[in-house]
Amino acid sequence: MRLDGRRVLVVGAGTQPSDDPDAPVGNGRATAIRLAREGAVVACADRHEGAAEETAALVRAEGGSAHVLVADVADAEACDAVVAGADEAMGGLDGLVCNVGIGGGSKLEGTSPEQWDHVFAVNARSHFLLCRAALPRMADGASIVSVSSVAGLKPGSRIPAYDASKAALTGLVKHVALEGARKGVRANVVAPGLIDTPLGRWASAGRPGRDRTPVPLGRMGSAWEVAAVIAFLLSDDASYVTGQVLAVDGGLSTLM
């Protein structure tokens, strides 16, 4: 219960709908459930109310406390509103998890300026807006985690807008960490690799070779393994960790 009493907003707490009868959980839902298991009160935010409600129901089924918020983070005003709503609903804000990201376009010649801008609005600008709104509301000991991708460390998705927007999170979060340090607020990046989620399976369907990527540990990861690292970074166990990028990728980004 290392997060006992902490109040955490998870943006992107739903899981993408899937027709797969054996569909795995997504990173956002696994994170919300893991944080609640660690004792946190969780605000589950998603652009799809039903997805957020389902996550909140799973949290409550385990005896946790959850609130539901709806926001499309491509809208700047919605980013401010969801942070304010979580702060009001929980009576404060001790943690923020930014777990939002989309792809768009293909190679450089197949990506329109409009697709590029939309991907950056969701994958980078929303993280900026959420952090900007949350930081003044946070007190000493609070923590922010942005979920990026190993595609931000090396070009892996073959979608330049996605890779570039994920790389941008490193620069953004390092600045958030610098400003947050003045008031004792930490900020870090988690960069998942090949993770078995509904979105991951969708990506593999479009690029079958993805599943054959030679991961040093010999397998894909799970959303629960990503959630465990996020919980660590939100906790006092990581009290001297800030401005860092932690890859959860089975060694893919450093050993291959």
C-alpha positions in Angstrom: 0.0 0.0 0.0 2.8 2.4 -0.8 0.4 4.8 -2.5 -2.1 4.8 0.4 -4.1 8.0 0.4 -2.5 9.4 -2.8 -4.9 11.0 -5.3 -3.9 10.2 -8.9 -5.4 11.3 -12.2 -4.9 8.7 -15.0 -5.6 10.3 -18.4 -6.2 7.6 -20.9 -7.5 5.1 -18.3 -9.8 3.2 -20.7 -8.8 0.3 -23.0 -9.4 0.4 -26.7 -12.4 -1.8 -27.6 -11.5 -5.1 -29.3 -13.4 -7.9 -31.0 -10.7 -10.3 -29.7 -12.4 -12.6 -27.2 -9.1 -12.9 -25.3 -8.2 -9.2 -25.5 -5.6 -8.1 -23.0 -5.9 -5.0 -20.8 -4.4 -1.7 -22.0 -1.7 0.3 -20.2 -4.1 2.9 -18.9 -6.6 0.5 -17.4 -3.9 -1.7 -15.9 -2.3 1.4 -14.4 -5.5 2.6 -12.8 -6.2 -0.8 -11.2 -2.6 -1.2 -10.0 -2.6 2.2 -8.4 -5.8 1.5 -6.6 -4.4 -1.8 -5.4 -1.5 0.2 -4.0 -4.0 2.3 -2.0 -4.5 5.3 -4.3 -7.7 7.1 -5.0 -7.9 7.2 -8.8 -9.6 9.6 -11.2 -10.1 7.6 -14.5 -10.3 10.0 -17.5 -10.8 9.0 -21.1 -12.4 10.5 -24.2 -14.9 7.5 -24.2 -17.1 7.7 -21.0 -17.9 4.0 -21.3 -14.2 3.0 -21.3 -13.5 5.2 -18.2 -16.6 3.8 -16.4 -15.5 0.2 -17.1 -12.1 0.9 -15.6 -13.6 2.6 -12.6 -16.0 -0.4 -12.1 -13.0 -2.7 -12.1 -11.2 -0.6 -9.5 -14.3 -0.5 -7.3 -14.8 -4.2 -7.6 -11.5 -4.6 -5.9 -12.5 -2.3 -3.1 -10.8 0.8 -4.5 -12.1 4.3 -4.9 -12.5 5.7 -8.4 -13.9 8.8 -10.1 -14.9 9.1 -13.8 -14.0 12.1 -16.0 -14.4 12.5 -19.8 -12.0 14.6 -21.9 -10.7 14.7 -25.4 -7.1 15.9 -24.8 -6.9 17.2 -28.4 -8.9 20.1 -27.0 -6.8 22.5 -24.9 -9.7 23.5 -22.7 -10.5 19.9 -22.0 -7.0 19.3 -20.6 -7.4 22.2 -18.1 -10.9 21.0 -17.2 -10.0 17.4 -16.6 -7.2 18.4 -14.2 -9.5 20.8 -12.3 -12.2 18.2 -12.2 -9.9 15.6 -10.8 -8.6 18.0 -8.2 -12.1 18.9 -7.1 -13.4 15.3 -7.1 -10.5 13.9 -5.0 -9.8 17.0 -2.9 -6.3 17.3 -4.2 -3.8 15.9 -6.7 -0.7 13.9 -5.7 -0.1 12.2 -9.1 -0.7 12.5 -12.8 -0.3 9.8 -15.4 -0.5 11.0 -19.0 -1.2 7.9 -21.0 -2.5 9.2 -24.3 -1.1 8.7 -27.8 -2.2 8.0 -31.4 -0.6 7.3 -34.7 -1.3 9.0 -38.0 0.1 9.0 -41.5 2.8 6.6 -42.8 6.2 7.5 -44.1 7.2 11.1 -44.7 5.6 11.3 -48.1 2.5 9.6 -46.8 1.9 12.1 -43.9 -0.1 15.2 -44.4 0.5 18.4 -42.4 -2.9 17.9 -40.9 -2.1 14.4 -39.7 1.2 15.6 -38.3 -0.5 18.4 -36.4 -3.2 16.1 -35.0 -0.7 13.5 -33.8 1.4 16.2 -32.0 -1.8 17.7 -30.5 -2.6 14.4 -28.8 0.9 12.9 -28.2 2.9 16.0 -27.2 0.7 19.1 -26.7 -1.8 17.4 -24.4 1.0 16.3 -22.1 2.2 19.9 -22.0 -1.2 21.2 -21.2 -2.0 18.5 -18.6 1.4 19.1 -16.8 0.9 22.9 -17.0 -2.5 22.6 -15.4 -1.5 20.0 -12.8 1.9 21.4 -11.5 0.5 24.4 -9.7 -2.0 22.2 -7.9 0.6 19.7 -6.7 2.5 19.8 -3.4 5.8 18.4 -2.2 6.1 14.7 -2.9 3.8 14.6 -5.9 4.8 12.9 -9.1 4.0 13.1 -12.9 4.5 10.2 -15.3 4.2 10.6 -19.1 3.9 7.4 -21.1 6.0 7.5 -24.3 7.4 4.6 -26.3 10.7 3.1 -27.3 9.7 4.6 -30.7 10.7 7.9 -29.2 14.2 6.5 -28.5 14.8 5.0 -31.9 12.6 5.1 -35.1 10.6 1.9 -34.6 7.0 2.5 -35.7 7.8 3.7 -39.2 5.4 6.5 -38.6 7.5 9.7 -38.4 4.8 11.8 -36.7 4.4 9.2 -33.9 8.1 8.7 -33.4 8.9 12.4 -33.3 6.0 13.2 -31.0 7.1 10.5 -28.6 10.7 11.8 -28.7 9.3 15.2 -27.9 8.0 14.0 -24.5 11.6 13.5 -23.3 12.4 17.1 -23.7 9.1 18.3 -22.3 9.2 16.1 -19.2 12.8 17.1 -18.4 11.6 20.7 -18.3 8.6 19.7 -16.2 11.0 18.0 -13.8 13.2 21.1 -13.6 10.3 23.4 -12.8 8.7 20.8 -10.5 11.9 20.3 -8.5 11.5 23.8 -7.0 8.4 22.6 -5.2 9.3 18.9 -4.7 7.4 17.5 -7.6 9.0 14.8 -9.7 8.4 14.1 -13.4 9.5 11.1 -15.4 8.9 9.2 -18.7 8.0 5.5 -19.1 8.8 4.2 -22.6 7.1 0.9 -23.2 8.4 -1.4 -25.9 6.4 -4.3 -27.5 3.5 -4.6 -25.1 0.6 -7.0 -25.6 -2.4 -4.6 -25.5 -5.4 -4.2 -27.8 -3.5 -1.4 -29.6 -0.4 -3.5 -29.9 -2.3 -6.3 -31.5 -3.9 -3.9 -33.9 -0.4 -2.6 -34.8 0.8 -6.2 -35.3 -2.2 -6.9 -37.6 -1.0 -4.1 -39.9 2.7 -5.0 -39.6 3.0 -8.8 -38.9 6.7 -8.6 -38.7 6.3 -6.6 -35.5 5.6 -9.8 -33.5 8.9 -11.3 -34.7 11.0 -8.4 -33.3 13.9 -10.1 -31.5 13.4 -8.8 -27.9 16.3 -9.9 -25.7 14.0 -11.3 -23.0 12.3 -13.3 -25.7 8.7 -12.1 -25.3 6.3 -9.2 -25.4 5.6 -7.4 -22.1 2.2 -6.9 -20.5 0.3 -3.8 -19.5 0.7 -5.0 -15.9 4.5 -4.7 -16.2 4.2 -1.2 -17.5 1.7 -0.3 -14.7 4.2 -1.7 -12.0 6.9 0.8 -13.2 4.4 3.7 -13.2 3.3 2.8 -9.7 7.0 2.8 -8.6 7.6 6.2 -10.1 4.6 7.7 -8.4 5.7 6.3 -5.0 8.2 7.4 -2.4 10.3 4.5 -3.5 11.3 6.7 -6.4 11.7 9.8 -4.3 15.1 10.7 -5.7 14.2 9.9 -9.4 13.2 12.7 -11.6 13.8 13.8 -15.2 14.4 10.2 -16.3 13.3 8.0 -19.2 12.7 4.4 -18.1 12.2 1.9 -20.9 10.0 -1.1 -20.2 11.0 -3.0 -23.2 12.8 -6.3 -22.3 16.1 -4.7 -23.4 15.0 -3.9 -26.9 16.2 -0.3 -27.0 19.6 -0.9 -25.4 20.6 -4.5 -26.2 19.6 -4.7 -29.9 
